[in-house]
Amino acid sequence: MGLSTGHRSTPGGKPRARGAGVPFAGTPGEHNAITDIAGVEVGYTTLVAGEGALKVGEGPVRTGVTAILPRGRQAATEAVFAGAFTLNGNGEMTGLPWVEETGRLHGPITLTNTHSAGTVRDATVKWMNRQLDSQQADGNTFWMPVTGETCDNWLNDMNGFHVKEEHVFNAIDSAAGGALEEGSVGGGTGMSCYQFKGGSGTASRTVQLGGQCYTVGAFVQTNFGVRHLCTVAGIPVGTYFPYTGGQTHRYLQGHATDQGSIVVVVATDAPLLPHQLKRMARRGGLGMGRSGGIASNESGDFFLAFSTANRAALHNSYEVAAADFLGEFMMTPLFEATVQAVDEAIVDTLFANETMVGRDGNVREAFPVAEVVRLLQQHGRWCDPDSL
């Protein structure tokens, strides 16, 4: 009895929140990851080098690239239906106007730091062109890929532009299904969450609808929140651990302002149309709110949702096509699954992490897992993972 190994910890042995006894609602998929949607693959390039004082262009380096391939490498240039939502716009996610216009998304979704977004976006276009044969790659190809960013300059030499084309190519080419590493990997390497160490996280939920089983998966890159807002399983755990790591946020009338950001990618195999996927993307913001996120003035909060269904219909760009989709009154369970998966993915970025020292000796402490577990037990909000 008890949770599977993959639900307890990452492939590298880092603890996951569910394995530590956090009582999340809903039923996760096999790997409790966005890769539980068949065909979805994820790859990372993680860059960690140097220590000590910042020397722009030299380091220290704490950054990377994440690649999410909705149809995997074998069909990486094929489209999926998609929808997006911006909760607060202090950030960048390229390609969203075209997603909004057409309801389609082509190619890998890539995540990185703020000042590397242009490089990563352009390298993704180059990678996509390389997938075409000589007849297709005739100079008329058109790609508008999605690249999201969050700011890692508290730990990383972000103005040193250490992410290069080859790092993007490696992240995409190494993408795979199955269990995923979490925490300080890929684009999340140098990120913070509630003034603890944050980064990359994922989770999934299965949903029974109309006699069919569908899966909703979420992937997050967290870089948001101030300590007192942090909430796990409904308990305001952040209030028990006052932040003492230095003034990394501006203050207004004694209150720290939440300057960070989050990128959320939601995937499903449920047959949905673009407007329905946009509705799911909006619910990602509710998942962010469960952990304490408030989408403050200086935060960039971007949410993207896609469906791997209707593959044949998406090939018919020059003729009448037929597509399956769920009725609107079937959407609520998918909304609930989205909120649950996003919340768990965010909390996992805290649990599956370690203290990191970056530029100028700046520190992001690891989440105090043992102490948080004791708090949950005291409040009756802990579940023995061996009993599940």
C-alpha positions in Angstrom: 0.0 0.0 0.0 1.0 3.7 -0.2 1.9 6.1 -2.9 4.0 5.0 -5.8 7.7 5.9 -5.8 7.1 8.5 -8.5 4.4 10.2 -6.5 6.6 10.4 -3.4 9.8 11.7 -5.0 11.3 12.9 -8.3 13.6 10.7 -10.4 16.6 12.4 -8.7 15.2 11.6 -5.2 13.9 15.0 -4.3 10.7 14.9 -2.1 7.4 15.7 -3.6 4.7 17.4 -1.6 2.3 14.5 -1.9 4.9 12.1 -0.7 5.5 14.3 2.3 1.8 14.0 3.3 0.2 17.1 1.9 -3.5 16.1 1.4 -4.2 17.2 -2.1 -7.6 16.6 -3.6 -8.2 14.7 -6.8 -6.6 11.7 -8.4 -3.2 12.1 -10.2 -2.1 10.3 -13.3 0.6 7.7 -13.4 3.5 10.1 -13.0 1.6 13.0 -11.5 3.0 15.1 -14.3 2.1 17.0 -17.5 3.6 14.0 -19.3 0.6 11.9 -18.2 -1.0 13.3 -21.3 0.0 10.9 -24.1 2.5 12.4 -26.4 3.6 15.3 -24.3 7.3 15.5 -23.7 9.5 17.8 -21.5 13.2 18.5 -21.7 15.6 20.6 -19.6 19.0 22.4 -19.9 20.2 23.4 -16.5 23.1 25.9 -16.2 24.9 26.3 -12.9 28.4 27.7 -12.8 30.6 30.0 -10.6 30.2 31.6 -7.2 30.9 34.9 -5.5 30.6 38.5 -6.7 28.7 39.2 -9.8 30.8 39.9 -13.0 28.4 40.6 -15.8 29.1 38.2 -18.6 31.0 35.8 -16.4 28.6 34.8 -13.7 27.7 33.3 -11.3 25.2 31.5 -13.6 22.0 30.0 -12.2 19.6 29.6 -15.1 18.4 27.3 -18.0 15.8 26.4 -20.5 12.6 24.2 -20.3 11.0 22.8 -23.4 7.4 21.4 -23.4 6.5 19.6 -26.7 2.7 19.1 -27.0 3.0 16.3 -29.6 6.5 15.2 -28.8 9.6 15.5 -31.0 8.2 13.2 -33.7 5.4 15.6 -34.5 6.8 18.8 -32.9 5.7 21.1 -35.7 2.1 20.0 -35.7 -0.6 22.2 -34.2 -2.7 21.8 -31.1 -5.8 23.8 -30.2 -4.8 26.3 -27.5 -6.0 29.2 -25.4 -4.2 31.7 -23.1 -4.9 34.1 -20.3 -2.9 36.9 -18.7 -3.7 37.6 -15.1 -1.1 40.4 -14.7 1.1 41.5 -17.6 4.5 42.5 -16.2 6.3 39.9 -18.3 6.6 38.3 -21.7 5.1 35.2 -23.4 5.8 35.4 -27.1 3.3 34.2 -29.7 0.1 34.7 -27.6 -1.5 37.2 -30.1 -1.4 34.5 -32.7 -2.8 31.9 -30.3 -5.6 34.3 -29.5 -6.2 35.0 -33.2 -6.2 31.4 -34.5 -6.7 29.2 -31.4 -3.7 27.2 -32.5 -0.2 26.6 -31.2 2.6 25.2 -33.2 5.9 23.8 -31.9 7.7 23.6 -28.5 6.7 25.8 -25.6 10.0 27.1 -24.1 10.6 28.7 -20.7 13.7 30.6 -19.5 14.8 33.8 -17.8 13.6 37.3 -18.8 16.6 38.5 -20.7 17.1 35.2 -22.6 13.5 35.0 -24.0 14.5 36.5 -27.4 17.4 34.1 -27.8 15.2 31.1 -26.8 12.4 32.1 -29.1 14.6 32.5 -32.1 16.5 29.3 -31.4 13.1 27.5 -31.3 12.3 28.8 -34.8 15.6 27.5 -36.0 15.0 24.1 -34.5 11.5 23.9 -36.0 12.9 24.8 -39.5 15.4 22.0 -39.2 12.5 19.5 -38.8 11.3 20.3 -42.3 12.7 18.6 -45.5 14.3 20.7 -48.2 11.1 21.2 -50.1 9.2 22.5 -47.1 12.0 24.7 -45.9 11.9 27.0 -48.9 12.2 30.3 -47.1 8.4 30.8 -46.7 8.0 28.9 -43.5 6.3 30.9 -40.7 6.5 30.1 -37.0 5.3 32.0 -34.0 6.4 29.9 -31.1 5.5 30.5 -27.4 8.4 31.4 -25.1 7.7 32.4 -21.5 10.0 34.0 -19.0 10.4 34.8 -15.3 13.2 36.9 -13.8 16.1 35.1 -12.0 18.4 38.1 -11.4 18.5 37.6 -7.6 20.6 34.5 -8.1 21.7 34.6 -11.7 23.9 36.9 -13.9 20.8 37.6 -16.1 22.5 40.4 -18.0 25.3 38.0 -18.9 23.1 36.3 -21.5 24.4 32.8 -20.7 21.6 30.9 -22.5 22.7 30.1 -26.0 21.1 28.4 -29.0 22.7 25.1 -28.2 21.1 25.1 -24.8 17.7 25.5 -26.4 18.4 22.8 -28.9 19.5 20.4 -26.1 16.4 21.1 -24.1 14.1 20.3 -27.0 16.2 17.3 -28.2 16.3 15.8 -24.8 12.5 16.1 -24.2 10.9 12.8 -23.1 7.8 11.5 -21.5 7.5 9.8 -18.1 8.5 11.1 -14.7 10.0 14.6 -14.5 12.6 16.2 -12.3 11.4 19.2 -10.4 12.8 22.2 -8.5 16.0 23.9 -9.7 16.1 22.5 -13.2 15.6 24.0 -16.7 14.2 27.5 -16.8 13.3 27.3 -13.1 17.0 26.9 -12.0 17.4 30.4 -10.6 13.8 31.1 -9.6 12.2 31.9 -6.2 8.8 31.1 -4.7 7.4 32.9 -1.6 11.0 33.9 -0.9 12.1 30.3 -0.7 13.8 28.4 -3.5 11.3 27.9 -6.3 11.5 26.7 -9.9 9.9 24.0 -12.0 7.0 21.8 -10.9 4.3 19.6 -12.4 1.2 17.6 -11.4 -1.8 15.9 -13.1 -5.4 14.8 -12.5 -7.6 12.2 -14.1 -11.3 13.1 -14.7 -14.2 10.8 -15.6 -16.6 12.5 -18.1 -19.2 11.0 -20.3 -17.9 7.5 -19.7 -14.4 8.5 -20.7 -11.3 9.1 -18.6 -9.4 12.3 -19.5 -6.2 13.7 -18.0 -5.3 17.3 -17.1 -1.7 18.1 -16.5 0.1 21.3 -15.3 3.6 22.5 -15.6 4.7 25.7 -13.7 7.8 27.9 -13.5 7.4 29.7 -10.2 9.1 33.0 -9.3 6.5 34.8 -7.3 5.2 35.5 -3.8 6.3 36.9 -0.5 6.7 34.8 2.6 3.6 35.6 4.6 1.3 34.7 1.8 2.5 31.1 1.3 -0.3 28.6 1.9 -0.1 24.8 1.8 -3.3 22.7 2.1 -5.2 25.8 3.4 -2.7 26.5 6.2 -0.8 29.9 6.0 2.6 28.2 6.7 4.5 31.3 5.5 3.5 33.3 8.5 5.4 30.8 10.7 8.7 31.5 8.9 9.3 35.3 8.7 11.7 36.3 5.9 15.1 37.4 7.1 17.1 37.0 3.9 17.5 40.7 3.1 15.4 43.3 1.4 14.9 41.7 -2.0 11.5 43.4 -2.5 10.5 47.0 -2.4 8.3 48.0 0.5 5.2 50.1 0.6 4.0 51.3 4.0 5.8 48.4 5.6 4.4 45.7 3.3 6.6 43.8 0.9 5.4 44.0 -2.7 5.2 40.8 -4.7 7.5 41.4 -7.6 7.8 37.9 -9.0 6.1 36.0 -11.8 4.7 32.6 -12.8 4.2 30.8 -16.1 1.6 28.0 -16.1 1.1 25.5 -19.0 -2.0 23.3 -18.8 -2.4 20.3 -21.0 -5.2 17.9 -21.6 -6.3 15.0 -23.8 -9.9 16.1 -23.5 -11.4 17.3 -26.9 -11.8 21.0 -26.4 -12.1 24.0 -28.7 -9.9 27.1 -28.3 -12.5 29.1 -26.3 -12.8 26.2 -23.9 -9.1 26.0 -23.5 -8.9 29.7 -22.7 -11.5 29.1 -20.0 -9.2 26.4 -18.5 -6.2 28.7 -18.7 -8.1 31.3 -16.6 -8.6 28.6 -13.9 -4.9 28.3 -13.6 -5.0 31.7 -11.8 -7.3 30.1 -9.2 -4.7 27.4 -8.7 -2.0 30.1 -8.2 -4.3 31.7 -5.6 -4.7 28.5 -3.5 -1.0 28.7 -2.6 -1.2 32.4 -1.8 -0.5 34.1 -5.1 -2.2 37.5 -5.5 -1.0 38.6 -9.0 0.3 41.8 -7.6 1.2 45.0 -9.6 4.7 43.9 -10.4 3.9 40.3 -11.2 3.8 38.6 -14.6 1.3 35.8 -14.6 0.8 34.0 -17.8 -1.4 30.9 -18.4 -1.5 28.7 -21.5 -3.7 25.6 -22.1 -3.7 23.2 -25.0 -5.4 20.0 -26.0 -3.8 17.1 -27.8 -7.2 15.9 -29.2 -8.5 16.6 -32.7 -5.2 15.9 -34.4 -6.7 15.1 -37.8 -8.9 18.2 -37.8 -5.9 20.4 -37.3 -4.3 19.1 -40.5 -7.2 20.5 -42.6 -6.3 24.1 -43.1 -7.7 24.4 -46.6 -10.9 22.5 -46.3 -13.9 21.9 -44.1 -12.9 20.0 -41.0 -14.8 18.2 -38.2 -13.7 18.4 -34.6 -15.0 16.8 -31.4 -15.5 18.8 -28.3 -17.1 18.5 -24.9 -20.4 20.3 -24.1 -20.0 23.4 -22.0 -21.7 21.9 -19.0 -19.0 19.2 -18.9 -16.3 21.8 -18.3 -16.6 22.2 -14.5 -14.7 18.9 -13.6 -11.9 20.0 -15.9 -11.8 23.4 -14.2 -11.5 21.7 -10.8 -8.8 19.4 -12.1 -6.9 22.4 -13.5 -7.0 24.3 -10.1 -5.9 21.2 -8.2 -3.0 20.4 -10.6 -1.7 23.9 -10.7 -1.8 24.2 -6.9 0.1 21.0 -6.5 2.7 21.8 -9.1 3.4 25.1 -7.4 3.8 23.5 -4.0 6.1 20.8 -5.5 8.5 23.6 -6.7 9.0 24.3 -3.0 9.2 20.7 -1.6 11.5 19.4 -4.4 14.2 21.9 -3.9 17.4 22.8 -2.0 19.0 26.0 -0.7 20.8 27.9 -3.5 23.5 30.5 -3.2 23.8 32.7 -6.3 25.4 36.0 -7.4 27.0 38.2 -4.7 26.3 35.5 -2.1 22.5 36.0 -2.5 20.6 33.1 -0.9 17.3 31.4 -1.5 16.6 29.0 1.4 15.1 25.6 0.9 11.5 25.2 2.0 11.4 23.9 5.6 9.7 20.6 4.7 9.9 18.9 8.2 8.6 22.0 10.0 5.8 22.5 7.5 4.8 18.8 7.8 4.5 19.3 11.6 2.3 22.4 11.1 0.0 20.4 8.8 -0.2 17.6 11.4 -1.0 20.1 14.2 -3.8 21.6 12.0 -5.2 18.2 11.0 -4.2 18.7 7.4 -1.7 15.9 6.9 -2.2 12.5 5.4 0.1 9.5 5.9 1.3 8.6 2.4 1.7 5.0 3.5 -2.1 4.8 4.1 -3.0 5.8 0.5 
